[in-house]
Structure formats: C-alpha cells, structure tokens
Amino acid sequence: MLKISRALCAAVLALGSTCALAQAYPNKPVRLVVSFAPGGPADIVARLISQKLGEGLGQPVLVENRAGAGGVVATQQIAKGTADGYTVLVTTTAFAVGPSLAKAPGYDIEKDFAPVSLIASQPSVIVAYPGLNLNTLQEVMAAAKGGKLNFGTAGTGTTPHLAAEYLFRVLGKVDATHIPYNGGGPALQAVVGGNVELVNVALSPAIPLIRGGKLRAIAVTGAKRSELLPTVPTVAESGYPGFEDYTWVAALLPAGTPAEAVTRLSDEIDKVLKQPDVRERLGNVAFEPIGGPPARLAQTVKSDAAKFGRFVRETGVKIE
C-alpha cells in the first residue's frame, strides 16, 4: 500500500509539473526585435499589435529596433539566441531573400527558425523627390535611359530593392543606381531631403508624406490600386503587365523553441488580428491582416525564397 501511495504521489507531482510548464509561458516580458529602423513596415506593425498582444499574453510586450544589413544583423543574432520564446524576430520579406544574396548569411531560414505568424502584407510604392520633373513611371524610365538615376530602399536584399532592380534592369532595361538605407524611414527622409531621387518602399510609411505633398507617388506595386491612394496607378498599369510585389511582416522564433510557446504566440497574434479596431488601424496604413498557423508562414517563406532567388540571378545583384 505504501508503494502504491508513493507511486500515486509521484504521478500527481509529475502531472502538476507538466501543467506548470504548460502554463509557464510567458512568465516575463516578451521582446519583439524588429530587424529594421523605426518608421518602416515591420516597426509599424510591431508597435501596432504590441499592446494588445501583451494583454493577451498577460505580460508586457516590448518593441526593440535592431537595424542593419537589410535585416541580417537582427536575424543572425536571434538565430543564435536562446530558444525560450521571449525574443521574437519581427521581419519582412527580406528574411526570405537573404540566402540568395549572401553565400554565408550566418543563418538558415528553414533550420534556424520556428515560424510563428504571417502577420500582415502590403504593396510598395515608388516615390520621387518633388523637385524632379517626373510624374509617371514612363517618364522615370525615359529619364533613366537619358542618364543615370538613383533610387533608395530600406536596405540591400529587401523586397523593394530586388523588385526595383528587376523592374529597372530586366523589364525596363535601364540603369539606376541603388542606395541602401537602414530602414524605410531613413530612405524616405533621404528622398524628402533630395539626397536621393527615387525610393521604392513599403506603402504605409510613405502615405503621410505623399498626402502632405512632400513626395510624389509614381506607382504602387500591388495587383490593384491602393484604396488609400486611388489616383496612383499600379506598375502593371504603367506599362509592365503582370508585375506585382508585396512586403509582408512576420514573426519568427529561434529553432528549438518549445512548441507550446510557438503555438501560444501564434494564437495570440491571430486573436489580435481579428479585432475590428486592429484591422481598421492596419487598413489605415495600407496593411492587410493575414495571420493563420505557422505552416502558412513557412510556405510563404519557401515560395518567396524561390521567387526572389530568380530575381537575384536575373539582375545580378550582389552584397558588396
């Protein structure tokens, strides 16, 4: 009888320990590490969902910007970080592009990360310094044929960078010099100040500057016009049918993170994205909320890695 009692106690204690572990995450603040500078799409989305995500998790959710090398700096650090669910990479489509550009990026997008959520997506917009006498994409291409133009992006290897290279070099067959910045915000400030002639950047941070007359919108890269900029044509409408490009924002954790932490975080992000006020706020900055299970993000990363690998091969883009 004594042995049975001891065994029963041990079983109860083990069950209690399992329950405690399952309920333990999170038991301290969670950090969303944005791989780009403030003002860019990843930063906008992270800050928009952080408070409500914290409410759902029952812990503070802190946003930290760690920009550099088109998102590679933060990605490398988190790939080597502690896999406990408390340090989350918030990045963009650049995550899927990096391996095509760098022979040794310092991480493997499939082996070193656990996908969490494909949070949101939006097209990019090509904008020009208002001092330039350029109003359409046809005029931009004509100017590039007559002499070199330069264009800025949020960094080498970002979706807007490769899409612009493909548009100019492959489709337009013109020469345009790329100038990388550490995020969409700095790139936009550069074109506002006339330090760069054009910028291709995710739509949301550009909208206030376009509406305020500080930038001239040339074309959006989506399959259809943006409801927020209905008079701005798409690239496809501007003479390049079939062209479309989007920047997504996603959350990932280091590989080896406990499955319960991945699932909890994914589920809570989904709950946040379903809230009407969050959807409205995302829509106001040109984002379409997506969400879904981690497998959805894994498939998106795989397909985009193939797509932009082709862009890299056809444009000859390299990281200097």
Secondary structure, DSSP 8 states (H G I E B T S, - for coil): -HHHHHHHHHHHHHHHHHHHHHHHS-SS-EEEEESS-TTSHHHHHHHHHHHHHHHHHTS-EEEEE---GGGHHHHHHHHTS--SSSEEEEEETHHHHHHHH-S--SS-TTTSEEEEEEEEEEEEEEEE-TTS---SHHHHHHHHHHS-EEEEESSTTSHHHHHHHIIIIIIS---EEEEE-SSHHHHHHHHHTTSSSEEEEEHHHHHHHHHTTSSEEEEE-SSS--TTSTTS-BTTTTT-TT---EEEEEEEEETT--HHHHHHHHHHHHHHHTSHHHHHHHHHTT-EE----HHHHHHHHHHHHHHHHHHHHHHT----
